Amino acid sequence: MTPAPTSGWHHRQRVFPPLPATRSRSFAETWWGNAWVQALEGPTRSATGRLARGRTYARAGNVGQITITPGHATAQVKGSQPTPYRTSMNIPPLTPQAWNTLLDTAAGQAGHLAALLNREMPTTLADTAAQAGIHLLPRPRELTPSCSCPDWGTPCKHAAALYYQMARILDEDPFVLLLLRGRGERELMDELHRRNATPPTTPAPTAPPGIPARGVFAAARAGLPPLPAPPPPVDHPGPVPELASTTAPAPGLDPAALHFLATDTAQRAAALLHQALQPHDAHAQHPAALSAEDDLVRLAAADPPHEIFTRLCWSGHHTPAALTRAARAWTYGGPDALKILDTPWEPGPTRLHAARQDVTRNWPGEKPPALRIGTTNWITVTGHDAQLRLSTGGHLWYPYRRRHGIWWPSGFPHHDVATVLNDLLETDNT
């Protein structure tokens, strides 16, 4: 966890790195974390609807870095699309009068004061505050979500995931609750020390004079040559020249096809240049060379003109429907998605049994769907035109939907089988 800053505005901002996925049946582990979940779900302690889907997302590790300031928490949450959604949660801070009441009440009880000054949050503080008319834990109507996803529900599953992830943050540091209510830990400690202050018996030691960092830095750079200017950014490929001529093209030369290939080459070159300008990563995996068939599907996925798409069908001996289906798979996963489009493989019974257990354990609804599992990497949902397919690497699940008796790729993959299945059936019901 990020340690608490000690001075300036930054003591009112905390940043927590992404938390890993968890398989624990109890989402929170401490009193404060469980109290947050109970306040979120109500006295029945049951997560239904969007809250349940958010709990699944949080448990799967879909919530990224969380930034917390007074009255506000924000994070990026991975959904079914490749780009995470920016999600936030607002909670009303306490008024200055409420803070004075809370601090006076805490300072008036020796046990509370000693625990807080020792950076411990006594569990009885919530009840003590409630007796003074102050609610530390949020009531459901106090939480106001915001998300960049197209779901108009309140909260959407991405905001609900942030709600639940806050419980795990409170497991690590319950003082975050006080920051959400408006006071950073440093200013809180200062106020408590002031209420418990006694005259100092010895003068405070003075810090020795320091050396300005600017002078040290300037001296170190004095003998160094200036850094070269960085290369210009690569945001998009440049324009491709039009092949305009008053004479007929040479036999066998198709200007439209040549323009399409030149545009595709410029886009690929721009992507390679952008990758080359990124910080070097010794562990980065470079894409493997494409076969002629894979490259044909890649070109078909680039939305070529109708005449060029027809020529791609003819040269690859594909029907238009078959090439459209292959291009759809390429759009969702490239060569890996194309490998499982029509060729099943056997991952072994242990992997398939684990997938069934994951669905049963993490399903957000009351009863998980019935699954038909054989020996291949295909899992079909009984009673629905829905299917999941495991990638050849054994890490990603691709959603499929049956149309007119043919299974079509229907979305981007996810490593959590319950998440991708829930999204597939949710879109099936809309």
C-alpha positions as CSV (number, residue, x, y, z in Angstrom):
1,M,0.0,0.0,0.0
2,T,1.1,3.6,-0.5
3,P,2.4,5.2,2.7
4,A,0.6,8.2,4.0
5,P,2.2,11.5,2.9
6,T,3.1,13.9,5.7
7,S,2.7,17.5,4.5
8,G,1.0,19.9,2.0
9,W,-2.0,19.1,-0.1
10,H,-0.7,15.6,-0.8
11,H,-1.6,14.4,2.7
12,R,-5.2,14.7,1.4
13,Q,-4.6,12.4,-1.5
14,R,-3.9,8.7,-1.4
15,V,-3.1,6.4,-4.3
16,F,-3.4,2.6,-4.0
17,P,-2.0,0.2,-6.6
18,P,-4.3,-2.4,-8.2
19,L,-5.2,-5.3,-5.9
20,P,-4.9,-8.8,-7.2
21,A,-7.9,-11.1,-7.8
22,T,-9.2,-12.9,-4.8
23,R,-11.1,-16.2,-4.3
24,S,-12.0,-15.6,-0.7
25,R,-15.7,-16.2,-0.1
26,S,-15.7,-13.3,2.5
27,F,-14.9,-10.2,0.4
28,A,-13.5,-8.2,3.4
29,E,-11.4,-9.5,6.2
30,T,-11.4,-6.8,9.0
31,W,-14.1,-5.2,11.0
32,W,-14.0,-1.9,9.0
33,G,-13.9,-3.7,5.6
34,N,-17.0,-5.8,6.5
35,A,-18.7,-2.8,8.0
36,W,-18.3,-1.0,4.6
37,V,-19.8,-4.0,2.8
38,Q,-22.7,-4.2,5.2
39,A,-23.4,-0.5,4.8
40,L,-23.3,-0.9,1.0
41,E,-25.5,-4.0,0.8
42,G,-27.9,-3.2,3.7
43,P,-28.8,-5.3,6.7
44,T,-29.6,-8.4,4.6
45,R,-25.9,-8.6,3.5
46,S,-27.0,-9.8,0.1
47,A,-25.5,-8.5,-3.2
48,T,-28.1,-8.6,-6.0
49,G,-28.3,-7.2,-9.5
50,R,-25.6,-4.7,-10.4
51,L,-24.0,-4.8,-7.0
52,A,-23.5,-8.6,-7.6
53,R,-21.9,-8.0,-11.0
54,G,-19.7,-5.3,-9.5
55,R,-18.6,-7.7,-6.8
56,T,-17.6,-10.3,-9.4
57,Y,-15.6,-7.6,-11.3
58,A,-13.8,-6.5,-8.1
59,R,-13.0,-10.1,-7.1
60,A,-11.6,-10.8,-10.6
61,G,-9.1,-8.0,-10.2
62,N,-10.7,-5.7,-12.8
63,V,-10.2,-2.5,-10.7
64,G,-7.1,-0.6,-11.4
65,Q,-5.2,2.0,-9.4
66,I,-7.5,3.9,-7.0
67,T,-7.0,7.6,-6.1
68,I,-8.7,8.8,-3.0
69,T,-9.3,12.5,-2.0
70,P,-11.8,14.0,0.4
71,G,-15.3,13.0,-0.8
72,H,-14.0,11.3,-3.9
73,A,-12.5,8.0,-5.1
74,T,-11.7,7.3,-8.8
75,A,-10.2,4.3,-10.7
76,Q,-10.1,2.7,-14.1
77,V,-12.2,-0.5,-14.3
78,K,-11.8,-3.1,-17.0
79,G,-15.0,-4.2,-18.6
80,S,-15.8,-6.2,-21.8
81,Q,-14.1,-3.7,-24.0
82,P,-10.3,-3.4,-24.4
83,T,-10.2,0.2,-23.0
84,P,-10.9,0.4,-19.3
85,Y,-13.7,2.7,-18.1
86,R,-13.0,5.7,-15.8
87,T,-15.1,5.3,-12.8
88,S,-15.6,7.4,-9.7
89,M,-17.5,7.4,-6.4
90,N,-18.6,10.5,-4.5
91,I,-19.4,10.6,-0.8
92,P,-20.3,13.8,1.1
93,P,-17.5,15.0,3.4
94,L,-18.4,15.9,7.0
95,T,-19.1,19.6,7.7
96,P,-16.5,21.5,9.9
97,Q,-19.0,21.5,12.8
98,A,-19.4,17.7,12.5
99,W,-15.7,17.2,12.5
100,N,-15.3,19.3,15.6
101,T,-18.0,17.2,17.3
102,L,-16.3,14.0,16.3
103,L,-12.8,15.1,17.4
104,D,-14.0,16.4,20.7
105,T,-15.9,13.2,21.3
106,A,-12.9,11.1,20.4
107,A,-10.5,13.2,22.5
108,G,-12.9,13.0,25.4
109,Q,-12.5,9.2,25.6
110,A,-9.0,8.1,26.6
111,G,-9.2,4.8,24.8
112,H,-10.2,6.3,21.5
113,L,-7.6,9.1,21.8
114,A,-4.8,6.7,22.6
115,A,-5.7,4.3,19.8
116,L,-6.0,7.1,17.2
117,L,-2.7,8.7,18.2
118,N,-1.2,5.2,17.8
119,R,-2.6,5.0,14.2
120,E,-5.3,2.5,15.2
121,M,-9.0,2.9,14.3
122,P,-11.1,1.5,17.2
123,T,-14.1,-0.3,16.0
124,T,-16.3,1.5,18.6
125,L,-15.5,4.8,16.9
126,A,-18.4,4.3,14.5
127,D,-20.9,3.8,17.3
128,T,-19.5,6.7,19.3
129,A,-19.8,8.9,16.2
130,A,-23.4,7.7,15.6
131,Q,-24.4,8.6,19.1
132,A,-23.2,12.1,18.4
133,G,-25.3,12.1,15.2
134,I,-22.4,11.6,12.8
135,H,-22.4,8.8,10.2
136,L,-18.9,7.7,9.3
137,L,-19.9,4.7,7.3
138,P,-21.9,5.6,4.2
139,R,-25.6,5.1,3.7
140,P,-26.5,3.8,0.2
141,R,-28.1,7.1,-0.9
142,E,-24.9,9.0,0.0
143,L,-22.8,7.2,-2.6
144,T,-23.0,8.9,-6.0
145,P,-21.4,6.9,-8.9
146,S,-20.0,8.2,-12.2
147,C,-18.7,6.1,-15.1
148,S,-17.7,6.5,-18.7
149,C,-19.5,3.3,-19.8
150,P,-22.8,3.5,-21.7
151,D,-24.7,1.8,-18.9
152,W,-27.2,4.2,-17.4
153,G,-27.8,2.0,-14.3
154,T,-27.1,3.4,-10.8
155,P,-24.6,2.1,-10.0
156,C,-23.3,0.4,-13.1
157,K,-21.2,-2.8,-12.5
158,H,-18.0,-0.8,-12.9
159,A,-18.9,1.7,-10.2
160,A,-20.1,-1.2,-8.0
161,A,-16.7,-2.9,-8.5
162,L,-15.1,0.3,-7.1
163,Y,-17.5,0.3,-4.2
164,Y,-16.5,-3.2,-3.2
165,Q,-12.8,-2.7,-3.8
166,M,-12.9,0.1,-1.2
167,A,-13.7,-2.6,1.4
168,R,-10.3,-4.2,0.7
169,I,-8.6,-0.8,0.9
170,L,-10.2,-0.3,4.3
171,D,-8.9,-3.7,5.3
172,E,-5.4,-2.3,4.8
173,D,-5.9,1.2,6.2
174,P,-9.3,2.2,7.8
175,F,-8.0,5.8,8.0
176,V,-9.0,6.0,4.4
177,L,-12.6,6.3,5.6
178,L,-11.8,9.5,7.4
179,L,-10.1,10.8,4.3
180,L,-13.2,10.2,2.3
181,R,-15.1,12.1,4.9
182,G,-12.8,15.1,4.5
183,R,-9.7,14.9,6.7
184,G,-6.3,13.5,5.9
185,E,-4.4,11.5,8.4
186,R,-1.8,14.2,9.1
187,E,-4.2,17.0,9.8
188,L,-6.3,14.5,11.9
189,M,-3.3,13.7,14.0
190,D,-2.4,17.4,14.4
191,E,-5.9,18.2,15.6
192,L,-5.8,15.3,18.1
193,H,-2.4,16.3,19.4
194,R,-3.6,19.9,19.8
195,R,-6.6,18.7,21.9
196,N,-4.2,16.6,24.0
197,A,-1.3,19.1,24.0
198,T,0.9,19.8,27.1
199,P,3.6,22.5,27.3
200,P,6.9,21.2,25.9
201,T,9.6,20.8,28.6
202,T,12.6,21.1,26.1
203,P,12.9,23.2,23.0
204,A,12.5,21.3,19.8
205,P,15.8,20.7,17.9
206,T,16.4,22.8,14.9
207,A,17.2,21.2,11.6
208,P,20.8,21.8,10.2
209,P,21.0,24.1,7.2
210,G,20.7,22.3,3.9
211,I,21.9,22.7,0.4
212,P,19.4,23.8,-2.3
213,A,18.8,20.9,-4.7
214,R,18.8,23.3,-7.7
215,G,22.5,24.1,-7.1
216,V,23.5,20.5,-6.7
217,F,21.7,19.6,-9.9
218,A,23.2,22.4,-11.9
219,A,26.7,21.5,-10.8
220,A,26.2,17.9,-11.8
221,R,25.0,18.9,-15.3
222,A,27.7,21.5,-15.9
223,G,30.0,19.0,-17.8
224,L,27.3,17.1,-19.7
225,P,26.3,17.7,-23.3
226,P,22.6,18.6,-23.9
227,L,20.2,15.8,-24.4
228,P,19.0,15.2,-28.0
229,A,15.5,16.4,-28.9
230,P,13.0,13.6,-28.6
231,P,11.5,12.3,-31.9
232,P,8.1,13.6,-32.9
233,P,5.1,11.6,-31.6
234,V,3.4,9.1,-33.9
235,D,-0.3,9.6,-33.5
236,H,-1.6,8.4,-36.9
237,P,-0.2,7.5,-40.3
238,G,0.2,10.1,-42.9
239,P,-2.0,10.5,-46.0
240,V,-1.5,8.1,-48.9
241,P,-1.1,9.7,-52.4
242,E,-4.0,9.2,-54.8
243,L,-3.2,7.4,-58.0
244,A,-4.8,9.9,-60.4
245,S,-3.9,9.7,-64.1
246,T,-5.6,10.6,-67.4
247,T,-4.4,7.4,-69.0
248,A,-5.7,3.9,-68.4
249,P,-3.7,1.9,-65.8
250,A,-1.3,-0.8,-66.9
251,P,-2.9,-4.2,-67.5
252,G,-3.2,-6.1,-64.2
253,L,-2.9,-3.0,-62.0
254,D,-5.9,-2.1,-59.9
255,P,-5.6,1.5,-58.5
256,A,-8.2,0.9,-55.8
257,A,-6.5,-2.2,-54.5
258,L,-3.1,-0.5,-54.6
259,H,-4.4,2.4,-52.6
260,F,-5.9,0.1,-50.0
261,L,-2.7,-1.8,-49.6
262,A,-0.7,1.4,-49.4
263,T,-3.0,2.7,-46.6
264,D,-2.7,-0.6,-44.8
265,T,1.1,-0.4,-45.0
266,A,1.2,3.1,-43.7
267,Q,-1.0,2.1,-40.7
268,R,1.2,-0.8,-39.9
269,A,4.4,1.3,-40.2
270,A,2.9,3.9,-37.9
271,A,2.1,1.2,-35.3
272,L,5.6,-0.3,-35.5
273,L,7.2,3.2,-35.2
274,H,5.0,4.0,-32.2
275,Q,6.1,0.7,-30.6
276,A,9.8,1.4,-31.3
277,L,9.6,4.8,-29.6
278,Q,8.2,3.3,-26.4
279,P,10.6,2.6,-23.4
280,H,12.5,-0.6,-24.1
281,D,11.1,-3.7,-22.4
282,A,13.4,-6.7,-22.5
283,H,10.5,-9.0,-21.8
284,A,8.2,-7.6,-24.5
285,Q,6.9,-10.2,-27.0
286,H,7.2,-9.3,-30.6
287,P,4.3,-10.5,-32.9
288,A,5.1,-13.6,-34.9
289,A,5.1,-13.5,-38.7
290,L,1.7,-14.1,-40.2
291,S,0.8,-16.8,-42.7
292,A,-0.7,-15.9,-46.0
293,E,-4.1,-17.0,-44.8
294,D,-3.9,-15.0,-41.5
295,D,-2.8,-11.9,-43.5
296,L,-5.7,-12.3,-45.8
297,V,-8.1,-12.4,-42.9
298,R,-6.4,-9.4,-41.3
299,L,-6.9,-7.4,-44.6
300,A,-10.6,-8.5,-44.6
301,A,-11.0,-7.2,-41.0
302,A,-9.7,-3.8,-42.1
303,D,-13.1,-3.0,-43.8
304,P,-11.9,-3.0,-47.4
305,P,-14.1,-1.8,-50.3
306,H,-16.6,-4.3,-51.6
307,E,-14.6,-5.1,-54.7
308,I,-11.5,-5.8,-52.8
309,F,-13.4,-7.9,-50.2
310,T,-14.7,-10.0,-53.1
311,R,-11.2,-10.5,-54.5
312,L,-10.0,-11.6,-51.0
313,C,-12.9,-14.2,-50.9
314,W,-11.9,-15.4,-54.4
315,S,-8.2,-15.7,-53.7
316,G,-8.6,-17.4,-50.4
317,H,-11.5,-19.7,-51.6
318,H,-13.9,-18.4,-48.9
319,T,-17.5,-17.6,-49.1
320,P,-18.4,-14.0,-48.1
321,A,-20.1,-15.2,-44.9
322,A,-17.1,-17.4,-44.0
323,L,-14.6,-14.6,-44.5
324,T,-16.8,-12.1,-42.6
325,R,-16.9,-14.5,-39.7
326,A,-13.1,-15.0,-39.7
327,A,-12.6,-11.2,-39.9
328,R,-14.9,-10.8,-36.9
329,A,-12.7,-13.3,-34.9
330,W,-9.6,-11.4,-36.0
331,T,-11.1,-8.1,-34.7
332,Y,-11.6,-9.6,-31.3
333,G,-8.4,-11.5,-30.8
334,G,-6.1,-11.6,-33.9
335,P,-4.3,-14.9,-34.7
336,D,-5.2,-16.4,-31.3
337,A,-8.9,-16.0,-31.9
338,L,-8.6,-17.3,-35.4
339,K,-7.0,-20.6,-34.1
340,I,-10.1,-21.6,-32.2
341,L,-12.7,-20.4,-34.8
342,D,-13.2,-23.8,-36.4
343,T,-10.6,-26.0,-34.7
344,P,-11.4,-27.3,-31.2
345,W,-8.7,-28.7,-28.9
346,E,-8.7,-30.7,-25.7
347,P,-7.5,-28.7,-22.6
348,G,-8.0,-31.6,-20.3
349,P,-10.7,-32.4,-17.7
350,T,-8.9,-30.6,-14.9
351,R,-9.1,-27.2,-16.7
352,L,-12.7,-27.7,-17.6
353,H,-13.7,-28.8,-14.1
354,A,-12.0,-25.7,-12.7
355,A,-13.9,-23.5,-15.1
356,R,-17.2,-25.0,-13.9
357,Q,-16.2,-24.4,-10.3
358,D,-15.3,-20.8,-11.1
359,V,-18.7,-20.2,-12.6
360,T,-20.5,-21.8,-9.6
361,R,-18.4,-20.0,-7.0
362,N,-18.4,-16.5,-8.6
363,W,-21.8,-16.3,-10.3
364,P,-23.5,-13.0,-9.3
365,G,-27.0,-14.3,-9.5
366,E,-28.9,-16.8,-7.3
367,K,-28.4,-19.8,-9.6
368,P,-25.6,-20.2,-12.2
369,P,-26.6,-21.3,-15.7
370,A,-26.4,-25.0,-16.8
371,L,-23.3,-25.7,-18.8
372,R,-22.7,-28.5,-21.3
373,I,-19.0,-29.4,-21.1
374,G,-17.4,-32.1,-23.2
375,T,-13.7,-32.8,-23.8
376,T,-12.9,-29.9,-26.1
377,N,-12.3,-26.2,-25.2
378,W,-16.0,-25.4,-26.0
379,I,-18.5,-24.7,-23.1
380,T,-22.1,-24.3,-24.3
381,V,-24.8,-22.7,-22.1
382,T,-27.9,-24.9,-22.0
383,G,-31.1,-23.1,-23.1
384,H,-29.1,-20.2,-24.7
385,D,-27.5,-19.6,-28.1
386,A,-24.3,-18.9,-26.1
387,Q,-20.9,-20.5,-25.9
388,L,-17.4,-19.9,-24.5
389,R,-14.2,-21.1,-26.1
390,L,-10.9,-21.3,-24.3
391,S,-7.8,-19.9,-26.2
392,T,-5.0,-22.3,-27.1
393,G,-2.9,-20.7,-24.5
394,G,-5.4,-21.7,-21.8
395,H,-5.8,-18.2,-20.3
396,L,-8.6,-16.4,-22.2
397,W,-12.3,-17.2,-22.7
398,Y,-13.9,-15.9,-25.9
399,P,-17.7,-15.4,-26.1
400,Y,-19.6,-16.9,-29.1
401,R,-23.3,-16.6,-30.1
402,R,-25.2,-18.9,-32.5
403,R,-26.9,-17.3,-35.5
404,H,-28.8,-19.4,-38.0
405,G,-27.1,-22.5,-36.8
406,I,-23.5,-21.1,-37.0
407,W,-21.4,-20.0,-34.0
408,W,-20.1,-16.4,-34.4
409,P,-17.5,-14.6,-32.3
410,S,-19.4,-12.0,-30.2
411,G,-16.9,-10.1,-28.0
412,F,-13.5,-9.5,-26.6
413,P,-12.0,-12.2,-24.3
414,H,-11.5,-12.2,-20.6
415,H,-9.4,-14.3,-18.3
416,D,-12.3,-14.8,-15.8
417,V,-14.8,-17.3,-17.1
418,A,-17.6,-16.1,-14.8
419,T,-17.2,-12.5,-16.0
420,V,-17.3,-13.2,-19.7
421,L,-20.2,-15.6,-19.3
422,N,-22.2,-13.1,-17.2
423,D,-21.5,-10.4,-19.9
424,L,-22.6,-12.7,-22.7
425,L,-25.9,-13.7,-21.0
426,E,-26.5,-10.1,-19.9
427,T,-26.4,-8.9,-23.6
428,D,-28.5,-11.9,-24.5
429,N,-31.3,-10.6,-22.2
430,T,-31.1,-7.0,-23.5
